[in-house]
Every structure is written in structure tokens, then in C-alpha cells.
Amino acid sequence: MSTGTLLAIIIPIAVVIVVAAVAASLIMRRRKLRERFGPEYERTMEAADSRMAGERELRAREKRHDSLDIKPLDSSVRDRYARDWTSVQEEFVDRPEDAVHHADRLVTSLMHERGYPTQDFEQQLKDLSVQHSRTLEHYRAAHDVDVLSTRHEATTEQLRGAMVHYRALFDELLADGGEPRRAAPA
């Protein structure tokens, strides 16, 4: 076989292999992002101009999150927050709107204690999405009710729901390393 014939066979095979490797790499990156961000992946894709732009946004969130000093809590600090949450829940019986506002402040305080910036709600969502994507919808829903309640437009049922939503994120943030606490195997 001549050199030209060999090159005509080898070059297309090499191109196919390179294209397959690049495609596999992109699929793996996409799968990793989808697994890490869960429901937030689809939400970000819907809001983005393109899939590439959405994935670029998620990678930027990961990079920013990696630069934050997120830390676990000492057991005494966790216990204090747990007691504070119990107080907020008890307050709900007599003053549901106040309890929801206090729950919002307590979650924000806990975020700050863990090392998350807390100045801007939208940025909080982005920062939390990297490690807490599965409870992010809870936080959005609770925050929406908190905003309604500042105008005294939230029903008691909405306020109760907000407390449940805040609790989901609160529990996850309270656990060491940001991982939800799981029952020990029997």
C-alpha cells in the first residue's frame, strides 16, 4: 500500500477518534454539571441564551464557590442554631409573619456563619446552587412568601409552607460539610 493510501485511511480514522473523544468529554462534563446542580441545571438552561452559555454560567458558579471559605460548624454553634430554630417555630403559633421573617434572618445568619456571602439574594441563590441545589427551590419559595408577608398579603397556609421550606435549607446548612444529615443504618 502506498503512503498516500495509508494516510487517506489513517487521517479520517484519527479525526473520527478525536471527534469522538471531544464529544465524550462534553457529554461527561454536561452529565457532571447536571448531577451536581440537579433541578438548578434545567432552570439555568431555560434562562440562558444557549446551552453553552448556561453551562458556562454553572461552571462560573463552581469557580466562585471554590473561592469561598465554606466551613462546617462547631457542634456548639450547631446546637445554638438548632435552639434558635426551635424558638422561631414556637413563635409561629402566635406571630406567624414575624416567625417567617425571623426564619429568613436565621437562615441568612447561618449562611453567613458557614461562609456564604449574604448581601444579595440572587447571588445567594447562585452560591448555594453549587452545594445545595436540591433545596434551592425551597429557599426561593420561602423567600417569595417572606416578601408577600412584608406586605401582609400571605395567608397562614403560605406562611406555614414558608417555614417548611426554610427548614429544608436550614437543616442542610446546619449539617457538617453542607451534606444533609442521614439516619444511621440499622
Backbone bond lengths (Angstrom), bond angles and torsions (degrees), N, CA, C in turn:
res aa  C-N    CA-C-N  psi(-1)  N-CA   C-N-CA  omega(-1)  CA-C   N-CA-C  phi
1 M - - - 1.440 - - 1.525 108.47 -
2 S 1.296 114.38 141.45 1.460 118.56 -178.46 1.521 110.82 -80.50
3 T 1.307 115.30 161.60 1.459 121.84 179.15 1.522 110.86 -60.46
4 G 1.303 116.54 -40.36 1.467 121.12 178.68 1.513 111.95 -61.13
5 T 1.325 117.33 -40.88 1.466 121.82 179.61 1.528 110.14 -67.40
6 L 1.338 115.15 -43.46 1.475 119.36 177.67 1.521 111.33 -60.24
7 L 1.319 116.14 -44.91 1.465 119.47 178.68 1.526 111.35 -63.96
8 A 1.328 116.88 -37.95 1.459 121.01 178.77 1.530 111.12 -64.37
9 I 1.306 118.30 -25.62 1.468 122.54 177.72 1.527 110.77 -88.82
10 I 1.315 116.62 -45.58 1.467 121.93 -173.47 1.530 111.93 -70.42
11 I 1.317 117.73 -43.37 1.476 120.84 -176.36 1.525 111.16 -61.37
12 P 1.339 121.06 -49.55 1.474 118.99 177.92 1.529 112.81 -61.91
13 I 1.348 116.79 -37.15 1.467 119.45 177.76 1.519 110.18 -63.40
14 A 1.335 116.88 -43.34 1.466 120.78 179.22 1.525 110.70 -63.83
15 V 1.320 117.12 -40.16 1.466 120.75 178.71 1.527 110.09 -63.83
16 V 1.316 117.26 -43.58 1.469 121.08 178.81 1.519 110.27 -61.94
17 I 1.318 117.38 -42.26 1.476 121.16 179.23 1.526 110.47 -63.57
18 V 1.326 117.37 -44.51 1.468 120.70 179.87 1.530 110.21 -64.35
19 V 1.319 117.71 -44.61 1.466 121.31 179.00 1.525 110.18 -62.08
20 A 1.315 117.54 -42.31 1.471 121.31 178.65 1.523 110.78 -63.84
21 A 1.325 117.36 -40.49 1.473 120.87 179.40 1.527 110.56 -65.77
22 V 1.317 117.28 -42.52 1.468 120.74 178.41 1.526 110.04 -64.43
23 A 1.325 116.90 -44.02 1.471 120.53 179.27 1.523 110.71 -62.56
24 A 1.320 116.87 -43.12 1.464 120.40 178.48 1.521 110.97 -62.76
25 S 1.311 116.38 -40.24 1.472 120.42 178.51 1.522 111.05 -63.25
26 L 1.321 117.07 -43.98 1.471 120.48 178.93 1.521 111.26 -64.10
27 I 1.318 116.62 -41.00 1.469 120.36 178.86 1.520 110.46 -63.69
28 M 1.328 117.30 -41.63 1.466 121.23 179.40 1.534 110.59 -65.10
29 R 1.335 116.89 -42.49 1.471 120.00 178.57 1.527 110.23 -62.77
30 R 1.316 116.63 -42.50 1.461 121.30 -179.69 1.530 110.30 -64.23
31 R 1.334 116.25 -43.10 1.461 121.09 179.21 1.527 110.31 -63.30
32 K 1.328 116.33 -42.09 1.472 120.27 179.23 1.529 110.73 -62.19
33 L 1.330 116.57 -44.34 1.464 119.88 177.68 1.525 111.23 -63.13
34 R 1.319 116.07 -43.42 1.467 120.76 -179.11 1.526 110.49 -62.27
35 E 1.321 117.10 -42.05 1.465 120.50 179.08 1.524 111.27 -68.19
36 R 1.309 117.48 -41.63 1.463 120.71 -177.48 1.520 111.90 -69.02
37 F 1.313 116.79 -41.95 1.461 120.47 -173.65 1.519 113.96 -95.03
38 G 1.317 117.98 -11.03 1.456 120.48 176.48 1.517 112.30 52.06
39 P 1.341 117.25 -130.23 1.468 120.89 -177.56 1.539 112.63 -62.14
40 E 1.308 116.83 -24.53 1.468 120.42 -179.99 1.532 110.97 -67.88
41 Y 1.321 116.92 -26.21 1.468 120.48 177.51 1.531 109.59 -59.88
42 E 1.320 116.27 -52.80 1.475 120.28 -178.43 1.525 111.05 -64.27
43 R 1.312 116.52 -40.83 1.465 120.93 179.28 1.535 110.39 -59.83
44 T 1.322 116.55 -43.13 1.462 121.09 -179.73 1.522 110.43 -68.84
45 M 1.332 116.99 -39.40 1.474 119.94 178.80 1.526 110.55 -62.96
46 E 1.331 116.90 -40.36 1.468 120.26 179.64 1.526 111.70 -65.62
47 A 1.330 116.98 -34.41 1.459 120.77 -177.79 1.529 112.64 -81.95
48 A 1.326 117.31 -19.87 1.463 121.37 -175.80 1.524 111.16 -83.55
49 D 1.326 115.00 158.96 1.463 120.99 177.35 1.529 111.73 -69.56
50 S 1.335 115.77 -30.11 1.461 120.42 -179.45 1.523 108.27 -152.23
51 R 1.317 115.70 166.55 1.467 120.66 177.94 1.536 109.41 -62.45
52 M 1.325 116.58 -40.94 1.472 119.51 179.56 1.521 110.82 -61.82
53 A 1.326 116.96 -42.65 1.463 120.53 179.73 1.521 110.66 -65.03
54 G 1.325 116.93 -41.00 1.460 120.85 178.37 1.516 111.69 -63.75
55 E 1.319 116.41 -44.29 1.463 119.71 179.28 1.521 111.50 -67.89
56 R 1.308 116.55 -34.68 1.470 120.32 175.79 1.534 109.32 -62.97
57 E 1.332 116.42 -40.90 1.467 121.37 177.50 1.533 110.54 -60.90
58 L 1.329 116.99 -45.14 1.467 120.09 -179.37 1.531 111.74 -65.74
59 R 1.320 116.71 -39.00 1.473 119.16 177.07 1.525 110.47 -66.09
60 A 1.333 117.32 -35.96 1.473 120.54 176.64 1.535 110.21 -64.53
61 R 1.330 116.35 -37.88 1.465 119.66 176.57 1.527 110.48 -62.96
62 E 1.328 116.17 -43.16 1.467 119.56 178.25 1.523 111.06 -60.08
63 K 1.325 115.56 -44.52 1.472 120.36 -179.23 1.526 110.44 -62.80
64 R 1.322 117.29 -44.49 1.470 120.53 178.47 1.524 110.01 -63.59
65 H 1.329 117.03 -44.45 1.458 121.22 -179.41 1.528 110.46 -59.89
66 D 1.329 116.37 -41.34 1.463 120.24 179.47 1.525 112.14 -62.68
67 S 1.332 116.56 -26.04 1.466 119.62 179.98 1.533 112.46 -83.28
68 L 1.334 117.11 -13.14 1.462 120.82 179.25 1.526 109.75 -78.41
69 D 1.295 115.91 154.50 1.466 121.14 177.79 1.534 108.57 -98.79
70 I 1.330 115.83 72.70 1.469 121.35 179.99 1.518 107.40 -81.12
71 K 1.312 114.79 127.73 1.466 118.29 -175.15 1.523 111.20 -132.96
72 P 1.335 116.07 151.83 1.464 119.71 174.52 1.526 109.33 -72.54
73 L 1.300 116.23 164.82 1.465 121.16 -178.69 1.526 110.37 -98.37
74 D 1.319 115.63 147.59 1.456 120.25 170.41 1.521 107.82 -65.64
75 S 1.306 116.62 153.87 1.471 119.87 -178.03 1.526 111.73 -61.31
76 S 1.334 117.90 -35.01 1.469 119.56 179.52 1.532 111.08 -66.26
77 V 1.315 116.72 -36.97 1.467 121.13 178.70 1.532 109.41 -70.01
78 R 1.339 116.69 -42.14 1.474 119.87 176.60 1.522 110.45 -59.67
79 D 1.333 116.77 -43.17 1.474 120.53 179.85 1.528 111.07 -62.59
80 R 1.329 116.27 -40.41 1.470 119.99 178.70 1.519 110.78 -62.98
81 Y 1.330 116.48 -44.83 1.465 119.58 178.47 1.522 110.90 -64.19
82 A 1.307 117.63 -39.60 1.471 120.73 178.61 1.531 110.05 -61.37
83 R 1.325 117.00 -42.49 1.480 120.28 177.04 1.523 110.69 -64.46
84 D 1.322 116.19 -42.12 1.469 119.93 178.59 1.529 110.60 -61.05
85 W 1.345 116.44 -39.58 1.464 118.76 178.73 1.531 110.71 -64.47
86 T 1.303 116.36 -41.76 1.468 120.45 178.70 1.528 109.85 -58.79
87 S 1.326 117.18 -41.59 1.467 121.10 177.89 1.528 111.42 -62.86
88 V 1.323 116.16 -41.56 1.469 120.08 178.98 1.527 110.03 -63.64
89 Q 1.318 117.10 -42.52 1.467 119.82 178.55 1.526 111.08 -63.22
90 E 1.311 117.13 -40.86 1.462 120.16 179.20 1.521 110.80 -65.01
91 E 1.318 116.74 -35.39 1.465 121.60 179.25 1.524 111.10 -63.79
92 F 1.322 117.13 -27.39 1.462 121.21 -176.64 1.525 112.46 -57.50
93 V 1.322 116.61 -33.93 1.468 120.89 -176.92 1.523 110.98 -58.49
94 D 1.309 117.25 -46.17 1.465 121.17 -175.85 1.527 114.00 -95.25
95 R 1.329 116.93 -30.70 1.466 120.92 -175.21 1.532 110.21 -139.20
96 P 1.329 117.67 75.56 1.471 119.94 -174.47 1.528 114.31 -60.06
97 E 1.333 117.70 -41.55 1.472 118.74 179.64 1.524 110.84 -63.55
98 D 1.324 116.63 -45.60 1.466 120.01 178.61 1.527 110.65 -60.56
99 A 1.323 116.51 -40.58 1.466 120.64 -178.97 1.533 110.70 -62.19
100 V 1.321 116.57 -40.48 1.467 119.47 179.25 1.526 110.14 -66.23
101 H 1.308 117.76 -41.46 1.476 120.49 177.33 1.525 109.88 -62.50
102 H 1.327 116.03 -42.54 1.465 119.47 179.62 1.527 111.08 -67.57
103 A 1.321 117.35 -35.88 1.467 120.52 176.63 1.526 110.27 -62.91
104 D 1.337 116.05 -42.06 1.468 120.14 177.48 1.525 110.41 -60.43
105 R 1.321 116.27 -46.94 1.472 119.89 -179.92 1.533 111.60 -65.18
106 L 1.325 116.48 -36.81 1.457 120.06 -179.99 1.537 110.73 -67.39
107 V 1.321 117.16 -42.40 1.463 120.56 177.15 1.529 109.81 -63.42
108 T 1.322 116.96 -42.75 1.462 120.51 178.56 1.525 110.61 -63.28
109 S 1.314 116.85 -42.16 1.464 120.89 177.76 1.528 110.92 -61.98
110 L 1.318 116.44 -42.56 1.462 121.29 178.64 1.525 110.63 -63.64
111 M 1.321 116.64 -41.86 1.467 120.17 176.71 1.523 110.11 -58.68
112 H 1.321 115.72 -46.66 1.464 120.82 -179.84 1.530 110.33 -60.97
113 E 1.312 116.24 -43.98 1.470 121.17 -179.86 1.530 110.94 -60.97
114 R 1.329 116.70 -35.92 1.465 120.67 179.48 1.530 111.94 -74.54
115 G 1.360 116.57 -19.23 1.461 119.86 178.50 1.511 114.86 114.86
116 Y 1.331 117.57 7.08 1.459 120.73 177.68 1.523 109.91 -83.79
117 P 1.330 118.35 137.86 1.464 120.33 171.33 1.526 108.92 -65.11
118 T 1.327 117.00 143.58 1.469 119.01 -174.02 1.527 113.20 -129.91
119 Q 1.319 118.41 20.15 1.461 120.01 -176.39 1.531 113.16 -76.39
120 D 1.319 118.50 -33.65 1.454 121.56 -171.48 1.533 109.60 -130.13
121 F 1.330 117.23 125.52 1.457 121.43 -176.08 1.528 112.17 -58.52
122 E 1.320 117.79 -45.39 1.470 120.28 -178.99 1.526 111.11 -61.95
123 Q 1.326 116.88 -39.32 1.467 119.49 177.81 1.528 110.15 -70.05
124 Q 1.323 117.40 -35.01 1.466 120.25 175.62 1.529 109.74 -57.86
125 L 1.335 115.96 -45.24 1.461 120.06 179.57 1.529 110.97 -59.49
126 K 1.321 116.54 -44.77 1.462 120.23 -179.57 1.531 111.09 -64.02
127 D 1.330 116.09 -43.71 1.463 119.28 -179.45 1.524 111.35 -66.37
128 L 1.305 116.57 -42.07 1.465 120.46 179.63 1.522 112.24 -68.44
129 S 1.328 116.91 -28.54 1.461 120.18 -174.64 1.518 113.27 -60.89
130 V 1.309 117.84 -24.37 1.461 120.48 -177.08 1.524 111.12 -70.07
131 Q 1.314 116.75 -41.62 1.464 119.64 -175.37 1.531 113.26 -112.66
132 H 1.316 117.73 -15.20 1.464 121.26 -174.34 1.529 111.94 -130.11
133 S 1.304 116.62 37.39 1.466 119.96 -173.47 1.525 113.28 -63.38
134 R 1.312 117.22 -28.77 1.458 119.49 -176.42 1.527 113.25 -76.91
135 T 1.309 117.65 -15.72 1.469 119.97 177.09 1.529 111.78 -109.67
136 L 1.311 116.61 4.98 1.463 120.13 -177.50 1.523 112.65 -65.03
137 E 1.324 117.69 -37.99 1.472 120.04 178.29 1.527 110.46 -63.43
138 H 1.316 116.61 -33.94 1.471 119.80 175.22 1.529 109.87 -60.50
139 Y 1.320 115.42 -45.33 1.463 119.86 -178.27 1.523 110.64 -64.88
140 R 1.311 117.49 -43.06 1.474 120.57 178.32 1.533 110.39 -59.95
141 A 1.333 115.84 -47.62 1.467 120.15 -177.84 1.522 110.95 -62.89
142 A 1.330 116.89 -43.79 1.468 120.59 179.62 1.525 110.53 -63.68
143 H 1.312 116.38 -43.07 1.470 120.38 -179.63 1.533 110.78 -62.94
144 D 1.331 116.68 -40.86 1.469 119.87 178.36 1.532 111.09 -59.92
145 V 1.329 116.93 -41.92 1.470 120.47 178.83 1.527 109.90 -68.46
146 D 1.331 117.17 -38.30 1.464 120.46 177.76 1.531 110.15 -59.56
147 V 1.318 116.47 -42.17 1.475 120.44 177.93 1.531 109.82 -64.04
148 L 1.335 117.27 -44.20 1.473 120.50 177.08 1.523 111.14 -58.99
149 S 1.321 115.81 -41.85 1.468 119.14 -175.13 1.523 112.24 -70.31
150 T 1.315 118.23 -24.12 1.470 118.86 175.82 1.528 110.59 -65.81
151 R 1.339 115.80 -22.91 1.472 120.81 176.52 1.527 110.88 -99.81
152 H 1.338 116.19 8.19 1.472 123.19 -178.89 1.528 111.70 58.09
153 E 1.340 116.13 37.93 1.461 121.51 -178.84 1.529 113.05 -110.07
154 A 1.318 117.77 -0.67 1.468 120.74 -177.99 1.524 110.28 -90.11
155 T 1.321 115.52 138.49 1.459 120.12 175.88 1.525 109.27 -78.25
156 T 1.319 115.59 164.16 1.466 119.81 177.80 1.520 110.06 -60.78
157 E 1.312 117.49 -37.90 1.465 120.38 179.05 1.527 111.08 -65.83
158 Q 1.328 117.42 -39.36 1.464 120.20 175.85 1.533 110.40 -64.10
159 L 1.328 115.85 -40.64 1.464 119.59 178.78 1.531 110.75 -64.24
160 R 1.321 116.53 -41.31 1.465 120.26 177.16 1.530 110.26 -61.63
161 G 1.311 116.06 -43.77 1.464 120.70 177.55 1.522 111.84 -60.92
162 A 1.332 115.73 -39.34 1.475 119.35 178.59 1.521 110.76 -61.67
163 M 1.320 116.36 -40.20 1.470 119.61 178.79 1.533 110.08 -62.36
164 V 1.321 116.72 -41.55 1.470 120.68 178.54 1.526 109.66 -63.78
165 H 1.325 116.62 -42.73 1.465 120.89 179.53 1.529 111.41 -64.96
166 Y 1.327 116.89 -46.02 1.463 119.10 177.87 1.527 110.41 -59.57
167 R 1.321 115.93 -38.63 1.465 120.24 -177.85 1.531 111.50 -62.02
168 A 1.322 117.27 -36.96 1.467 120.55 -179.69 1.533 110.95 -59.96
169 L 1.329 116.75 -48.95 1.462 119.81 178.78 1.520 110.51 -70.46
170 F 1.316 117.19 -41.08 1.462 121.79 -179.78 1.531 110.21 -55.55
171 D 1.323 117.26 -49.03 1.468 120.93 -179.50 1.518 111.54 -59.84
172 E 1.310 116.41 -41.03 1.463 119.81 -178.94 1.527 111.22 -68.71
173 L 1.326 116.67 -41.41 1.465 119.76 178.90 1.526 111.66 -68.85
174 L 1.307 116.07 -32.02 1.456 120.71 -177.14 1.533 112.02 -71.14
175 A 1.315 116.36 -30.45 1.464 120.89 -177.71 1.530 110.31 -69.09
176 D 1.296 117.16 151.11 1.469 121.94 177.86 1.512 111.17 -58.77
177 G 1.321 115.47 137.44 1.451 121.18 174.61 1.510 114.45 67.64
178 G 1.320 117.54 7.72 1.451 120.04 178.88 1.509 113.85 80.04
179 E 1.320 117.92 1.06 1.459 120.46 178.86 1.520 109.25 -89.23
180 P 1.326 117.77 138.23 1.457 119.23 179.32 1.526 110.65 -62.30
181 R 1.315 115.46 145.54 1.463 119.41 177.90 1.516 108.83 -71.09
182 R 1.299 115.21 137.12 1.472 120.41 179.15 1.510 108.02 -120.90
183 A 1.313 114.84 146.43 1.463 119.08 177.42 1.515 109.16 -64.76
184 A 1.322 115.74 143.42 1.456 120.98 177.70 1.526 109.30 -66.02
185 P 1.354 117.40 142.40 1.463 119.24 179.90 1.522 110.22 -62.18
186 A 1.324 115.54 144.28 1.474 120.80 -178.60 1.500 111.81 -78.41
